[in-house]
Amino acid sequence: MYPVPYAVAHSAADRQLADFPRFGRDDETCERHGTDTIYDVFWLNIFGPKLVESIGLERMLSTPAHLVEELPNGSVLLVLRPTAADFASDEARVAQARAHVHLRPDLDFDTVLRTLKERSAALSPVEPRFHPDLAPLLSRLPDEFAISERQQKIAELNAFRPPSPEEWLPAALPSDVENPERVLASYGDLSEGLVAALHTKVPSIMEETPESLTDLDFHFWRENFPERYTRELIDEHTAPALGAYLGDVLVRRLGGTWVPRQKLEESQVRVGRRVWLPFLRARRYMQSRQSLLDYSLTLFLQEVKRHCS
């Protein structure tokens, strides 16, 4: 049987926090030296013959743990506790620190234990308490991060408070275009272009619903669209198309009326007592990945709905 040089079974999230299997080393060093010492101890560990030799079989077998067993091929199996389920508990972290310091007498117990407890704190569940207008969007974001980062990200998103939408006017600017029908048709072309470009990645875009705006928010954020694509593409194509699409949602779903203007960012949609500026919103939205949250389409629609009457 080919001896395993080193293997573990443990929480995936906690392994990420420990930077397993690099343990803070760069790729070249990791490739050259492999597991040349015991950088951490996990719930279940198999130490291969070279590691056993470097630490000493007697020290290995005397490790304080639930199970320590010498294997026929010269490896040693070490299991810290009866179950892995409570790996982040105070008791489990103490056991983990004791075993690690026993195998690595050069380490300081208090320092090792403090590091382990910091990892437990980072993994402690955080209840989502997202901004109510943005909950449909923010609830999707944590799963896009490494599992070890998700609780921290939930806490950050809980604290996130976007600026109130300012892309509106108390009264409409009069239309200053000679042929409103032609201009409105051009808005329709812009909107249809966005649908054509994204309908396979964001199928709900075909429906022009509040949910489709949230799906677009998530798509652009996940793709990091404003920072992956050229500013020319965004400013000349994506943002205008998005503004036209956003305006069409206000017209179709909230009974809005377009008030076209020669300057695109002045073009308005009248809904209730206010007029809204979807092209201006889209330009601000497309400035950065953070602006996709600060100026989200989801939030904008919720604000418009509040002022419908």
C-alpha positions in Angstrom: 0.0 0.0 0.0 1.4 3.4 -1.0 1.8 5.5 2.2 -0.1 8.8 2.4 2.3 11.6 3.3 -0.4 13.7 5.0 -4.2 13.7 5.0 -6.9 15.3 7.1 -10.6 15.4 7.6 -12.1 18.6 9.0 -14.5 21.5 8.4 -13.9 22.9 5.0 -14.5 26.4 6.2 -12.0 26.0 9.1 -9.4 24.5 6.7 -9.8 27.6 4.5 -9.1 29.9 7.5 -6.0 27.8 8.3 -4.9 28.3 4.7 -4.7 24.5 4.3 -2.5 23.1 2.6 -0.3 26.2 2.1 -0.3 27.4 5.7 0.9 30.9 4.6 3.5 29.6 2.2 3.7 30.7 -1.5 3.0 28.1 -4.2 6.6 27.6 -5.0 7.6 26.9 -1.4 4.6 24.6 -0.9 5.5 22.7 -4.0 9.1 22.3 -3.1 8.8 21.3 0.5 5.2 19.8 0.8 4.2 19.1 4.3 7.6 19.3 5.9 6.3 19.9 9.5 3.0 20.0 11.4 1.5 23.3 10.6 -1.8 22.6 12.2 -3.8 19.7 13.7 -7.3 18.9 12.6 -10.1 16.7 13.7 -8.7 13.6 11.9 -5.1 13.5 10.8 -2.9 10.9 9.0 0.7 11.7 9.4 2.9 9.8 6.9 6.1 8.0 7.7 8.4 11.0 7.0 6.4 13.3 9.4 6.3 10.6 12.0 10.1 10.2 11.7 10.6 14.0 12.0 8.5 14.3 15.1 9.4 11.0 16.6 7.1 8.0 17.0 7.0 8.1 20.7 6.0 11.7 20.8 3.3 11.0 18.1 1.8 8.2 20.0 1.7 10.1 23.3 -0.3 13.0 21.8 -3.4 13.9 24.0 -6.3 13.0 21.7 -9.4 10.7 21.5 -7.5 8.2 19.3 -3.9 7.7 18.4 -3.0 4.6 16.4 0.1 3.5 14.5 -0.7 2.1 11.1 1.0 -0.8 9.4 2.7 1.4 6.8 4.4 3.5 9.4 1.9 6.3 9.4 0.0 7.5 12.5 -3.7 8.1 12.7 -4.7 10.9 15.2 -8.4 11.7 15.9 -8.8 14.7 18.3 -12.4 14.1 19.5 -15.2 11.5 19.1 -17.1 13.7 16.6 -16.1 16.5 14.2 -19.5 18.3 14.7 -18.3 20.5 17.5 -14.9 21.4 16.0 -15.3 25.1 16.8 -16.4 24.7 20.4 -14.1 25.9 23.2 -13.4 22.4 24.3 -12.5 21.3 20.8 -10.2 24.2 20.3 -8.4 23.5 23.6 -7.9 19.9 22.5 -6.7 21.0 19.1 -4.2 23.5 20.7 -2.9 20.9 23.2 -2.3 18.3 20.5 -0.6 20.8 18.2 1.7 22.2 20.9 2.5 18.6 22.0 3.7 17.8 18.5 5.4 21.2 18.1 6.9 22.1 21.4 8.4 25.3 19.8 4.8 26.7 19.7 3.2 28.7 22.4 -0.1 27.2 23.7 -1.8 30.5 24.4 -0.9 31.9 21.0 -2.2 28.8 19.2 -5.4 28.7 21.2 -6.0 32.4 20.5 -5.7 31.9 16.8 -8.1 28.9 16.9 -10.7 30.9 18.9 -10.4 33.7 16.3 -11.2 31.2 13.6 -14.2 30.0 15.6 -15.5 33.5 16.0 -15.1 34.1 12.3 -17.4 31.0 11.7 -20.0 31.9 14.3 -23.4 32.1 12.6 -24.7 35.6 11.9 -28.5 36.1 11.4 -29.2 38.0 8.2 -30.8 41.3 8.9 -30.6 43.0 5.5 -32.0 46.3 4.5 -35.6 45.4 3.7 -35.6 47.0 0.2 -32.4 45.1 -0.7 -33.0 41.8 1.0 -34.0 40.0 -2.3 -30.5 41.0 -3.7 -28.3 40.9 -0.6 -29.5 37.5 0.4 -27.9 36.0 -2.7 -24.4 37.5 -2.2 -22.9 35.5 0.7 -23.0 32.3 -1.2 -20.6 33.9 -3.8 -17.8 34.1 -1.2 -15.7 31.3 0.2 -17.5 29.4 2.9 -15.0 30.7 5.5 -15.9 34.3 4.7 -19.7 34.0 4.6 -20.6 34.9 8.1 -18.4 38.0 8.0 -20.0 39.0 4.7 -23.5 38.6 6.2 -22.5 40.9 9.1 -21.1 43.5 6.6 -24.2 43.3 4.5 -26.4 43.6 7.6 -24.7 46.9 8.2 -25.0 48.2 4.6 -27.3 51.1 4.2 -27.5 52.4 0.6 -28.1 56.1 -0.1 -31.7 57.0 -0.9 -32.3 57.4 -4.6 -31.9 61.0 -5.8 -32.7 60.4 -9.5 -36.0 62.1 -9.5 -37.6 65.6 -9.9 -40.7 67.0 -8.3 -42.0 68.2 -11.7 -41.3 67.1 -15.2 -39.0 69.0 -17.5 -41.0 69.5 -20.7 -40.1 67.3 -23.7 -37.8 69.1 -26.0 -37.6 66.6 -28.9 -39.2 67.2 -32.3 -40.4 63.6 -32.8 -41.3 61.9 -29.5 -42.4 58.7 -31.2 -39.1 58.3 -32.9 -37.2 58.9 -29.7 -39.4 56.4 -27.7 -38.8 53.9 -30.5 -35.0 54.4 -30.0 -35.5 53.7 -26.2 -37.3 50.5 -27.2 -34.4 49.5 -29.4 -31.9 50.1 -26.6 -34.0 48.0 -24.2 -34.4 45.2 -26.7 -30.7 45.2 -27.3 -30.1 44.6 -23.6 -32.7 41.8 -23.6 -31.0 40.2 -26.6 -27.6 40.4 -25.0 -28.6 39.0 -21.6 -31.6 36.8 -22.1 -29.6 33.5 -21.8 -27.8 34.6 -18.6 -30.7 36.4 -17.1 -33.8 34.7 -18.4 -36.2 36.8 -16.4 -35.1 39.9 -18.3 -37.7 38.9 -20.9 -40.5 39.7 -18.4 -39.6 43.2 -17.3 -40.6 42.6 -13.7 -39.2 43.7 -10.3 -37.7 40.3 -10.0 -35.9 40.8 -13.3 -34.3 44.0 -12.0 -33.0 42.0 -8.9 -31.7 39.3 -11.3 -29.9 42.0 -13.3 -28.4 43.5 -10.1 -27.1 40.1 -9.1 -25.7 39.3 -12.6 -23.8 42.5 -12.9 -22.4 42.2 -9.4 -21.4 38.6 -9.7 -19.7 39.3 -13.1 -18.1 42.5 -11.6 -19.3 44.0 -14.9 -18.3 47.7 -14.3 -14.7 46.7 -13.6 -14.3 43.9 -16.1 -15.5 45.7 -19.2 -14.2 48.9 -20.9 -15.6 52.2 -19.9 -16.4 52.9 -23.6 -18.6 49.9 -23.8 -20.4 50.6 -20.6 -20.9 54.4 -21.1 -21.9 54.1 -24.8 -23.9 50.9 -24.8 -24.6 49.1 -21.5 -25.7 52.0 -19.3 -28.0 53.6 -22.0 -29.6 50.2 -22.7 -30.0 49.6 -19.0 -31.6 53.0 -18.5 -34.1 52.4 -21.3 -34.9 48.9 -19.8 -35.4 50.4 -16.3 -37.7 53.1 -17.7 -39.7 50.5 -19.5 -40.2 48.5 -16.3 -41.6 51.7 -14.6 -43.9 52.2 -17.6 -45.1 48.6 -17.8 -45.3 47.7 -14.1 -46.1 51.0 -12.4 -48.1 52.8 -15.1 -45.4 55.3 -15.8 -45.2 57.7 -18.8 -42.1 58.5 -20.7 -41.1 62.2 -21.1 -38.3 62.1 -23.7 -35.5 64.7 -23.7 -32.7 65.4 -26.1 -30.2 64.8 -23.4 -30.5 61.2 -22.5 -29.9 61.5 -18.8 -32.7 64.1 -18.6 -35.3 61.7 -20.0 -37.9 61.0 -17.4 -40.7 58.6 -16.5 -43.6 60.2 -14.7 -45.0 57.9 -12.0 -47.5 59.4 -9.6 -46.4 62.9 -8.4 -42.8 62.5 -9.3 -40.7 62.0 -12.4 -37.8 59.6 -12.4 -34.5 59.6 -14.3 -33.7 56.0 -15.2 -30.8 56.9 -17.6 -29.1 58.9 -14.8 -29.6 56.1 -12.4 -28.1 53.6 -14.8 -25.0 55.7 -15.4 -24.4 56.0 -11.6 -25.1 52.3 -11.2 -22.5 51.3 -13.7 -19.5 53.1 -12.1 -18.1 50.3 -10.0 -19.0 47.0 -8.3 -19.9 48.9 -5.1 -22.1 51.3 -7.0 -24.1 48.3 -8.2 -25.3 48.0 -4.6 -25.3 51.7 -3.8 -27.5 52.5 -6.8 -29.2 49.1 -7.3 -32.1 48.7 -9.7 -33.9 46.9 -6.9 -33.7 49.8 -4.5 -34.7 52.3 -7.2 -37.9 50.4 -8.0 -38.8 50.1 -4.4 -38.4 53.9 -4.0 -40.6 54.6 -7.0 -43.3 52.2 -5.7 -43.4 54.1 -2.4 -44.2 57.3 -4.3 -46.7 55.9 -6.9 -49.8 57.6 -5.5 
